[in-house]
Amino acid sequence: MTAIAEAQEPAPNLDWWRGGVIYQIYPRSYQDSNGDGIGDLAGITERLPYVASLGVDAIWISPFFTSPMKDFGYDVSDYRDVDPMFGTLADFDELVATAHRLGIRVMIDLVLSHSSDEHPWFRESRASRYNPKRDWYVWADPKPDGTPPNNWLSIFGGPAWQWDTRRQQYYLHNFLVSQPDLNFHNPDVQDALLDVARFWLDHGVDGFRLDVINFYFADRYLRDNPALPPERRNAHIAPQVNPYNHQEHIYSKNQPENLVFLKRFRDLLDEYPGAAAVGEVGDAQLGMEILGQYTREGEGVHMCYAFDFLAADPLTARRIVDVFDHMDRVAPDGWACWALSNHDVTRHMTRWHLGDQAARCYATLIQTLRGSVCLYQGEELGLTESLVAYEDLRDPYGIEFWPEFAGRDGCRTPMVWEASNSNGGFSRGKPWLPVAPEHLGKSVSDQEKLPDAMLHHYRRVIAMRSAHEALRSGVQRDTVATGDVLSFTREGAGERVFAAFNLGGRTDTIPAPAGLWLPIEGVGGSELNDGAGGLILGPWEYVLLRATG
C-alpha cells in the first residue's frame, strides 16, 4: 500500500469539478477484502492511499446497491442500501470518511432511468392496472394484432418491450428485459428518485455519475423511431452487429421534458456545497448537442461524459479538431468530461493498438484538453483488453452477441496489485473474472519500483494539470491539425500554455509559436527542437510550453 500524508477533508469548492480528474473504480474488480473473489467497499477503502497518490480529485464508484446482478449492479432493487457482496452501509460511510481524510471526493453511479424487475416499486406496479404505482413504469397496450406498441429496440438486442401476463400489457426496457424503465412523466417517480439522491448526499457523497442521463423520458405518445440511413450509423453506443444502430432514437430518448427534471436535480445538488454531477449521454448522433443542453450554467448537470474518444476509430489529430470544432458550434458553453477507457468499451491500449510511447502521449494529451477527465482503473498501468474465454464470460451483452462482439468482460478483469500469484493481489479466492496473465507484469508493486513506469508518468501529468490553472480550467484556442500533429493553446489565470502532439508514426514539423516560451518540465515530453522550418516532433512526441511574457 502506498503511504502518503493525510489531507484535510475537501473544501466546499463549487468549482472543484471544472477541469478535475476523476478516477473510475469498478468495485467488483478493484480489491477483494474477504476472499470471495469479488471486490468490495472495504477493499476500495484499503486502496484509497494508492488512489490519493495518483493526485486525482475524486473517485467515481460504479453501482454497489442491492441488486440481483443481472447487469452487475446497473439493475437496482434497493437504491438506499449496499448489496451484501460489497459490504454494508457502514462500510460505505467508512469509505467516504477515509477518502475525505485523504483529500479525495466521492462520486457514485446513480442508475435512475430504470430499476431491476425485483425492485418493490416494479413488483407493485406490475401487480395490476389499479394499484398506487400502476404508472411508475412505462406500460402500454399492444397493437390490435398483439405486437408491441411501437418499433423501439433494446440496446441489449431485440424489441424494447416485454409482455407481462399480469397486466396484459407491455413494459418498456431499453436494456435487459429485467431492467424496466421508470416513467419520469409521473412527478411521484421524480420525487422518489430525488429523495434517493438526497439520501446519498446526506451520507457524504460529493456528487454523482448519472447513468444514461438522456434515457430518462420516453415520448409520451410512443411514436415510432425513424430509420437511420446506413451512412449515419456508428457503433459509439452499441456494437455494429446490433440492429439498435438502424434507428434514429428521437422518441425513445432525448426528450425535452428531461431539461425540467435536470433543473430539479441541479437545485438539489446546489443545496450541498461542492456537490457535482456528470451525466452519461448515450447517443451516437446527437451526443454533443445534448451535452450543450444538459450542462447549461445552473440549469442541469455540471458536465457530461463524452463518448467521442471512446470510439473504435483511431484518435487522430484531425478527429480531435473536428470534435472541438463541433463542440464550439453546438455547445460553446458546454463542459465535457473526456475519457479514453471505461467499463463499457475495449481498453484504448488495445482498441487503438498503442505501444508504450503512444500511450504516454495520449495520457498527456487528455490532461491538457479543455474539460474534465475520467481515468479508468488500470489505465494508469497501461493495461490492455483481456481475452476472456466464452466459458468465462459473465456479461449478458457479450453472451448475446458472441462471437462478433465479446462484450465488456475484457475491460472489467481484476486490478493487478502484485505479480506474486495468479490473482495479482486482487483476492485470496478465485476471482469472479480471470486475472489476465499478461497483466501481472504491469502490477502496481512492480511499477512502483521503476521510476520511468507508466504509473509514474500518469502521476506526473496529473500533477502538471493541477499545477497549471490554464490547463485545468482555461480556454482552448487555435486547435489545429497539421498532418498528424495536433496543436492548441490554453489560457487562464494569467498564464498561456502551448501544446503540440504528434499522433502519428512519422516525424513532422509545425510552425513554432510566436513569442518567448519555456518548456514545462517534469512531464516526459520531447526536447524543444526548433529547427529552421519550425518545431520538429518525432513519432508520438509532444511538447508543452509556457509563455514567459
Summary of the structure (lengths in Angstrom):
residues: 549
radius of gyration: 23.3
end to end distance: 43.4
largest distance: 80.2
contacts: 1872
relative contact order: 0.10
helix: 29%
strand: 19%
